[in-house]
Every structure is written in C-alpha cells, then in structure tokens.
Amino acid sequence: MGDRRAQERVRPAEQEVKHVGTREDIVRAITEGAEAGRRGDDVRTCPYPPDSLLRTAWIKGYVRTPRPQ
C-alpha cells in the first residue's frame, strides 16, 4: 500500500510535463515568438497549447523583442 501511494505521487509530476520539444523545437519556438513580437501580433496568437513548454519558449521570445511603435 505504501508503494502504491508513492507511485501515485510521482504520476502527477510526469503528467505535468507535456509537449516537451527538442532543443531545435525550443529554439524555433523562441524565434517564432520573437518574429510575432516584431510584427506586433497579440501574445494570444501563440500556436502552442497552454500546457506546453514550447508555449513558454514562444512567449519568452515574444517578450524579449521590442514592439513596433
């Protein structure tokens, strides 16, 4: 019984990490976010789902890019 509870505690953490990309995917997401920022797109145009680490990378690229005036 104790082992089962330990396994149940591990499962949610494994489920939280979704849509993990390769380094290339992450760089691409940052670049796409930066391009969207330069164009002046709304941050809500991010193409990645909310639970994706690629969304975080896209937003990182978006935020670090100066917006058009």
Biopython code that builds the backbone (N, CA, C, O; Angstrom):
import numpy as np
from Bio.PDB.StructureBuilder import StructureBuilder

atoms = [
    (1, "MET", "N", (0.821, -1.193, 0.000)),
    (1, "MET", "CA", (0.000, 0.000, 0.000)),
    (1, "MET", "C", (0.865, 1.258, 0.000)),
    (1, "MET", "O", (0.563, 2.213, -0.715)),
    (2, "GLY", "N", (1.923, 1.270, 0.782)),
    (2, "GLY", "CA", (2.798, 2.426, 0.827)),
    (2, "GLY", "C", (3.467, 2.680, -0.519)),
    (2, "GLY", "O", (3.637, 3.830, -0.922)),
    (3, "ASP", "N", (3.848, 1.604, -1.219)),
    (3, "ASP", "CA", (4.471, 1.763, -2.530)),
    (3, "ASP", "C", (3.488, 2.357, -3.537)),
    (3, "ASP", "O", (3.872, 3.174, -4.374)),
    (4, "ARG", "N", (2.254, 1.959, -3.460)),
    (4, "ARG", "CA", (1.239, 2.468, -4.387)),
    (4, "ARG", "C", (1.067, 3.978, -4.201)),
    (4, "ARG", "O", (0.964, 4.714, -5.183)),
    (5, "ARG", "N", (1.034, 4.435, -2.964)),
    (5, "ARG", "CA", (0.885, 5.867, -2.712)),
    (5, "ARG", "C", (2.098, 6.643, -3.218)),
    (5, "ARG", "O", (1.951, 7.748, -3.739)),
    (6, "ALA", "N", (3.273, 6.084, -3.072)),
    (6, "ALA", "CA", (4.483, 6.747, -3.580)),
    (6, "ALA", "C", (4.408, 6.874, -5.095)),
    (6, "ALA", "O", (4.784, 7.906, -5.651)),
    (7, "GLN", "N", (3.925, 5.834, -5.766)),
    (7, "GLN", "CA", (3.795, 5.878, -7.221)),
    (7, "GLN", "C", (2.749, 6.897, -7.643)),
    (7, "GLN", "O", (2.921, 7.572, -8.658)),
    (8, "GLU", "N", (1.666, 7.021, -6.882)),
    (8, "GLU", "CA", (0.616, 7.992, -7.210)),
    (8, "GLU", "C", (1.140, 9.420, -7.093)),
    (8, "GLU", "O", (0.727, 10.297, -7.852)),
    (9, "ARG", "N", (2.040, 9.655, -6.152)),
    (9, "ARG", "CA", (2.608, 10.992, -6.006)),
    (9, "ARG", "C", (3.532, 11.333, -7.164)),
    (9, "ARG", "O", (3.674, 12.507, -7.505)),
    (10, "VAL", "N", (4.152, 10.355, -7.766)),
    (10, "VAL", "CA", (5.073, 10.587, -8.874)),
    (10, "VAL", "C", (4.305, 10.846, -10.165)),
    (10, "VAL", "O", (4.745, 11.664, -10.973)),
    (11, "ARG", "N", (3.209, 10.198, -10.383)),
    (11, "ARG", "CA", (2.465, 10.307, -11.639)),
    (11, "ARG", "C", (2.046, 11.726, -12.004)),
    (11, "ARG", "O", (2.230, 12.114, -13.157)),
    (12, "PRO", "N", (1.488, 12.529, -11.084)),
    (12, "PRO", "CA", (1.087, 13.883, -11.499)),
    (12, "PRO", "C", (2.252, 14.701, -12.035)),
    (12, "PRO", "O", (2.073, 15.451, -12.994)),
    (13, "ALA", "N", (3.413, 14.586, -11.462)),
    (13, "ALA", "CA", (4.568, 15.341, -11.952)),
    (13, "ALA", "C", (4.923, 14.913, -13.372)),
    (13, "ALA", "O", (5.283, 15.750, -14.200)),
    (14, "GLU", "N", (4.826, 13.637, -13.654)),
    (14, "GLU", "CA", (5.111, 13.146, -15.001)),
    (14, "GLU", "C", (4.085, 13.681, -15.987)),
    (14, "GLU", "O", (4.433, 13.978, -17.130)),
    (15, "GLN", "N", (2.843, 13.809, -15.577)),
    (15, "GLN", "CA", (1.788, 14.272, -16.459)),
    (15, "GLN", "C", (1.882, 15.763, -16.726)),
    (15, "GLN", "O", (1.404, 16.234, -17.759)),
    (16, "GLU", "N", (2.491, 16.524, -15.809)),
    (16, "GLU", "CA", (2.612, 17.968, -15.994)),
    (16, "GLU", "C", (3.518, 18.329, -17.161)),
    (16, "GLU", "O", (3.305, 19.349, -17.816)),
    (17, "VAL", "N", (4.520, 17.512, -17.426)),
    (17, "VAL", "CA", (5.472, 17.810, -18.489)),
    (17, "VAL", "C", (4.928, 17.244, -19.789)),
    (17, "VAL", "O", (5.052, 16.052, -20.072)),
    (18, "LYS", "N", (4.315, 18.137, -20.581)),
    (18, "LYS", "CA", (3.725, 17.729, -21.852)),
    (18, "LYS", "C", (4.328, 18.557, -22.962)),
    (18, "LYS", "O", (4.799, 19.672, -22.739)),
    (19, "HIS", "N", (4.310, 18.013, -24.136)),
    (19, "HIS", "CA", (4.753, 18.738, -25.319)),
    (19, "HIS", "C", (6.192, 19.230, -25.162)),
    (19, "HIS", "O", (6.517, 20.365, -25.509)),
    (20, "VAL", "N", (7.026, 18.370, -24.644)),
    (20, "VAL", "CA", (8.426, 18.734, -24.495)),
    (20, "VAL", "C", (9.080, 18.598, -25.856)),
    (20, "VAL", "O", (8.987, 17.549, -26.492)),
    (21, "GLY", "N", (9.734, 19.643, -26.301)),
    (21, "GLY", "CA", (10.367, 19.623, -27.601)),
    (21, "GLY", "C", (11.855, 19.388, -27.498)),
    (21, "GLY", "O", (12.439, 19.435, -26.415)),
    (22, "THR", "N", (12.453, 19.138, -28.632)),
    (22, "THR", "CA", (13.896, 19.033, -28.686)),
    (22, "THR", "C", (14.482, 20.434, -28.593)),
    (22, "THR", "O", (13.748, 21.422, -28.635)),
    (23, "ARG", "N", (15.771, 20.519, -28.471)),
    (23, "ARG", "CA", (16.415, 21.832, -28.422)),
    (23, "ARG", "C", (16.068, 22.635, -29.671)),
    (23, "ARG", "O", (15.827, 23.840, -29.596)),
    (24, "GLU", "N", (16.044, 21.966, -30.810)),
    (24, "GLU", "CA", (15.692, 22.631, -32.068)),
    (24, "GLU", "C", (14.268, 23.195, -32.024)),
    (24, "GLU", "O", (14.021, 24.309, -32.487)),
    (25, "ASP", "N", (13.337, 22.418, -31.464)),
    (25, "ASP", "CA", (11.946, 22.880, -31.340)),
    (25, "ASP", "C", (11.853, 24.100, -30.432)),
    (25, "ASP", "O", (11.098, 25.032, -30.710)),
    (26, "ILE", "N", (12.615, 24.090, -29.358)),
    (26, "ILE", "CA", (12.583, 25.204, -28.416)),
    (26, "ILE", "C", (13.154, 26.462, -29.057)),
    (26, "ILE", "O", (12.591, 27.547, -28.908)),
    (27, "VAL", "N", (14.271, 26.324, -29.770)),
    (27, "VAL", "CA", (14.856, 27.477, -30.467)),
    (27, "VAL", "C", (13.886, 28.011, -31.509)),
    (27, "VAL", "O", (13.740, 29.224, -31.656)),
    (28, "ARG", "N", (13.223, 27.117, -32.234)),
    (28, "ARG", "CA", (12.249, 27.533, -33.233)),
    (28, "ARG", "C", (11.097, 28.291, -32.581)),
    (28, "ARG", "O", (10.645, 29.302, -33.118)),
    (29, "ALA", "N", (10.618, 27.819, -31.435)),
    (29, "ALA", "CA", (9.516, 28.482, -30.746)),
    (29, "ALA", "C", (9.930, 29.875, -30.271)),
    (29, "ALA", "O", (9.146, 30.819, -30.373)),
    (30, "ILE", "N", (11.146, 30.013, -29.758)),
    (30, "ILE", "CA", (11.642, 31.329, -29.337)),
    (30, "ILE", "C", (11.715, 32.260, -30.535)),
    (30, "ILE", "O", (11.302, 33.416, -30.449)),
    (31, "THR", "N", (12.236, 31.765, -31.652)),
    (31, "THR", "CA", (12.360, 32.574, -32.870)),
    (31, "THR", "C", (10.993, 32.990, -33.396)),
    (31, "THR", "O", (10.801, 34.139, -33.793)),
    (32, "GLU", "N", (10.045, 32.059, -33.399)),
    (32, "GLU", "CA", (8.691, 32.376, -33.862)),
    (32, "GLU", "C", (8.041, 33.429, -32.963)),
    (32, "GLU", "O", (7.352, 34.324, -33.451)),
    (33, "GLY", "N", (8.260, 33.321, -31.657)),
    (33, "GLY", "CA", (7.713, 34.306, -30.727)),
    (33, "GLY", "C", (8.323, 35.681, -30.958)),
    (33, "GLY", "O", (7.627, 36.694, -30.904)),
    (34, "ALA", "N", (9.636, 35.711, -31.216)),
    (34, "ALA", "CA", (10.311, 36.984, -31.489)),
    (34, "ALA", "C", (9.773, 37.612, -32.775)),
    (34, "ALA", "O", (9.546, 38.820, -32.827)),
    (35, "GLU", "N", (9.569, 36.797, -33.806)),
    (35, "GLU", "CA", (9.022, 37.309, -35.066)),
    (35, "GLU", "C", (7.616, 37.872, -34.863)),
    (35, "GLU", "O", (7.270, 38.915, -35.419)),
    (36, "ALA", "N", (6.813, 37.175, -34.064)),
    (36, "ALA", "CA", (5.458, 37.653, -33.783)),
    (36, "ALA", "C", (5.508, 38.982, -33.027)),
    (36, "ALA", "O", (4.697, 39.873, -33.278)),
    (37, "GLY", "N", (6.448, 39.110, -32.116)),
    (37, "GLY", "CA", (6.606, 40.360, -31.382)),
    (37, "GLY", "C", (7.004, 41.510, -32.285)),
    (37, "GLY", "O", (6.495, 42.622, -32.144)),
    (38, "ARG", "N", (7.913, 41.246, -33.212)),
    (38, "ARG", "CA", (8.348, 42.289, -34.154)),
    (38, "ARG", "C", (7.214, 42.725, -35.075)),
    (38, "ARG", "O", (7.120, 43.897, -35.439)),
    (39, "ARG", "N", (6.357, 41.785, -35.449)),
    (39, "ARG", "CA", (5.210, 42.122, -36.305)),
    (39, "ARG", "C", (4.130, 42.869, -35.540)),
    (39, "ARG", "O", (3.258, 43.498, -36.139)),
    (40, "GLY", "N", (4.189, 42.802, -34.218)),
    (40, "GLY", "CA", (3.171, 43.453, -33.411)),
    (40, "GLY", "C", (1.956, 42.578, -33.153)),
    (40, "GLY", "O", (0.905, 43.078, -32.754)),
    (41, "ASP", "N", (2.090, 41.270, -33.380)),
    (41, "ASP", "CA", (0.987, 40.341, -33.120)),
    (41, "ASP", "C", (0.634, 40.345, -31.630)),
    (41, "ASP", "O", (1.466, 40.677, -30.786)),
    (42, "ASP", "N", (-0.583, 39.980, -31.328)),
    (42, "ASP", "CA", (-1.027, 39.838, -29.947)),
    (42, "ASP", "C", (-0.393, 38.574, -29.356)),
    (42, "ASP", "O", (-0.234, 37.572, -30.053)),
    (43, "VAL", "N", (-0.039, 38.625, -28.091)),
    (43, "VAL", "CA", (0.588, 37.469, -27.443)),
    (43, "VAL", "C", (-0.347, 36.255, -27.445)),
    (43, "VAL", "O", (0.115, 35.117, -27.357)),
    (44, "ARG", "N", (-1.645, 36.492, -27.545)),
    (44, "ARG", "CA", (-2.606, 35.375, -27.557)),
    (44, "ARG", "C", (-2.590, 34.590, -28.861)),
    (44, "ARG", "O", (-3.320, 33.608, -28.996)),
    (45, "THR", "N", (-1.772, 35.006, -29.821)),
    (45, "THR", "CA", (-1.682, 34.264, -31.081)),
    (45, "THR", "C", (-0.715, 33.090, -30.994)),
    (45, "THR", "O", (-0.476, 32.406, -31.989)),
    (46, "CYS", "N", (-0.166, 32.857, -29.824)),
    (46, "CYS", "CA", (0.779, 31.740, -29.649)),
    (46, "CYS", "C", (0.131, 30.440, -30.121)),
    (46, "CYS", "O", (-0.977, 30.113, -29.693)),
    (47, "PRO", "N", (0.806, 29.695, -30.997)),
    (47, "PRO", "CA", (0.209, 28.487, -31.568)),
    (47, "PRO", "C", (0.296, 27.242, -30.682)),
    (47, "PRO", "O", (-0.241, 26.193, -31.039)),
    (48, "TYR", "N", (0.962, 27.346, -29.540)),
    (48, "TYR", "CA", (1.178, 26.177, -28.696)),
    (48, "TYR", "C", (0.145, 26.111, -27.573)),
    (48, "TYR", "O", (-0.314, 27.146, -27.089)),
    (49, "PRO", "N", (-0.222, 24.894, -27.158)),
    (49, "PRO", "CA", (-1.233, 24.742, -26.100)),
    (49, "PRO", "C", (-0.718, 25.256, -24.747)),
    (49, "PRO", "O", (0.491, 25.324, -24.526)),
    (50, "PRO", "N", (-1.631, 25.613, -23.854)),
    (50, "PRO", "CA", (-1.244, 26.194, -22.568)),
    (50, "PRO", "C", (-0.326, 25.320, -21.714)),
    (50, "PRO", "O", (0.466, 25.847, -20.932)),
    (51, "ASP", "N", (-0.414, 24.009, -21.846)),
    (51, "ASP", "CA", (0.401, 23.124, -21.009)),
    (51, "ASP", "C", (1.721, 22.730, -21.681)),
    (51, "ASP", "O", (2.384, 21.790, -21.242)),
    (52, "SER", "N", (2.097, 23.438, -22.730)),
    (52, "SER", "CA", (3.305, 23.103, -23.481)),
    (52, "SER", "C", (4.502, 23.949, -23.049)),
    (52, "SER", "O", (4.385, 25.158, -22.848)),
    (53, "LEU", "N", (5.638, 23.301, -22.913)),
    (53, "LEU", "CA", (6.863, 24.040, -22.636)),
    (53, "LEU", "C", (7.256, 24.887, -23.841)),
    (53, "LEU", "O", (7.958, 25.887, -23.694)),
    (54, "LEU", "N", (6.815, 24.497, -25.014)),
    (54, "LEU", "CA", (7.096, 25.286, -26.206)),
    (54, "LEU", "C", (6.348, 26.619, -26.159)),
    (54, "LEU", "O", (6.815, 27.610, -26.720)),
    (55, "ARG", "N", (5.203, 26.650, -25.499)),
    (55, "ARG", "CA", (4.476, 27.914, -25.330)),
    (55, "ARG", "C", (5.305, 28.872, -24.480)),
    (55, "ARG", "O", (5.388, 30.065, -24.773)),
    (56, "THR", "N", (5.910, 28.344, -23.437)),
    (56, "THR", "CA", (6.769, 29.164, -22.586)),
    (56, "THR", "C", (7.928, 29.726, -23.392)),
    (56, "THR", "O", (8.279, 30.896, -23.243)),
    (57, "ALA", "N", (8.523, 28.903, -24.244)),
    (57, "ALA", "CA", (9.630, 29.359, -25.089)),
    (57, "ALA", "C", (9.156, 30.427, -26.071)),
    (57, "ALA", "O", (9.846, 31.424, -26.285)),
    (58, "TRP", "N", (7.994, 30.226, -26.664)),
    (58, "TRP", "CA", (7.440, 31.198, -27.618)),
    (58, "TRP", "C", (7.223, 32.543, -26.926)),
    (58, "TRP", "O", (7.597, 33.587, -27.460)),
    (59, "ILE", "N", (6.625, 32.514, -25.751)),
    (59, "ILE", "CA", (6.361, 33.749, -25.009)),
    (59, "ILE", "C", (7.668, 34.421, -24.602)),
    (59, "ILE", "O", (7.763, 35.648, -24.600)),
    (60, "LYS", "N", (8.668, 33.623, -24.259)),
    (60, "LYS", "CA", (9.988, 34.184, -23.918)),
    (60, "LYS", "C", (10.543, 34.985, -25.096)),
    (60, "LYS", "O", (11.036, 36.099, -24.913)),
    (61, "GLY", "N", (10.466, 34.429, -26.289)),
    (61, "GLY", "CA", (10.927, 35.134, -27.479)),
    (61, "GLY", "C", (10.096, 36.370, -27.745)),
    (61, "GLY", "O", (10.631, 37.405, -28.143)),
    (62, "TYR", "N", (8.799, 36.274, -27.531)),
    (62, "TYR", "CA", (7.880, 37.397, -27.753)),
    (62, "TYR", "C", (8.203, 38.557, -26.811)),
    (62, "TYR", "O", (8.284, 39.707, -27.243)),
    (63, "VAL", "N", (8.384, 38.261, -25.549)),
    (63, "VAL", "CA", (8.595, 39.296, -24.526)),
    (63, "VAL", "C", (9.934, 39.996, -24.704)),
    (63, "VAL", "O", (10.040, 41.193, -24.436)),
    (64, "ARG", "N", (10.944, 39.287, -25.143)),
    (64, "ARG", "CA", (12.287, 39.865, -25.269)),
    (64, "ARG", "C", (12.470, 40.710, -26.516)),
    (64, "ARG", "O", (13.538, 41.289, -26.710)),
    (65, "THR", "N", (11.466, 40.795, -27.357)),
    (65, "THR", "CA", (11.586, 41.514, -28.614)),
    (65, "THR", "C", (10.913, 42.879, -28.519)),
    (65, "THR", "O", (9.774, 42.968, -28.062)),
    (66, "PRO", "N", (11.596, 43.947, -28.943)),
    (66, "PRO", "CA", (10.955, 45.269, -28.933)),
    (66, "PRO", "C", (9.762, 45.303, -29.888)),
    (66, "PRO", "O", (9.833, 44.756, -30.988)),
    (67, "ARG", "N", (8.686, 45.933, -29.479)),
    (67, "ARG", "CA", (7.480, 46.059, -30.294)),
    (67, "ARG", "C", (7.592, 47.264, -31.235)),
    (67, "ARG", "O", (8.266, 48.245, -30.920)),
    (68, "PRO", "N", (6.937, 47.182, -32.370)),
    (68, "PRO", "CA", (6.891, 48.343, -33.263)),
    (68, "PRO", "C", (6.114, 49.486, -32.606)),
    (68, "PRO", "O", (5.162, 49.244, -31.865)),
    (69, "GLN", "N", (6.509, 50.696, -32.869)),
    (69, "GLN", "CA", (5.845, 51.862, -32.266)),
    (69, "GLN", "C", (4.659, 52.306, -33.075)),
    (69, "GLN", "O", (3.989, 53.272, -32.709)),
]
sb = StructureBuilder()
sb.init_structure("model")
sb.init_model(0)
sb.init_chain("A")
sb.init_seg("    ")
for serial, (resi, resn, name, xyz) in enumerate(atoms, 1):
    if name == "N":
        sb.init_residue(resn, " ", resi, " ")
    sb.init_atom(name, np.array(xyz, "f"), 0.0, 1.0, " ", f" {name:<3s}", serial, name[0])
structure = sb.get_structure()
